[in-house]
Amino acid sequence: MKKRGWILLLAAVLLLAVGCGGSEKILSTEGVPQEVLQSAQYKAALAEETPVGRLGTPEEVAKLLVFLAGEDAGYITGQVFGVNGGLVI
């Protein structure tokens, strides 16, 4: 791929972001130990606070990413998509 093609690809990647929150796979929260984040009690409390009443799945995030990588999303630029069940608006 020529240099210009790589620059355009990088620009496309940088202009889209997916903000995941309230997921079953909680990766980090500053200052909270992993054993707490992965505990059933913490996950239940987070699910209760989430407007849809449950935690999301990695598959739900992946479906958005697959869509954004496809031709149907060709006109979407500069957006941050919150995949968080309404936890953060």
Buried (B, 14 or more C-beta within 10 A) or exposed (E): EEEEEEEEEEEBEEEBEBEBBBBBEBEEEEEEEEEEBEEEEBBEEBBEEBEEEBBBEEEBBEEBEEEBEEEEBEEEEEEEBBBBBEBEE
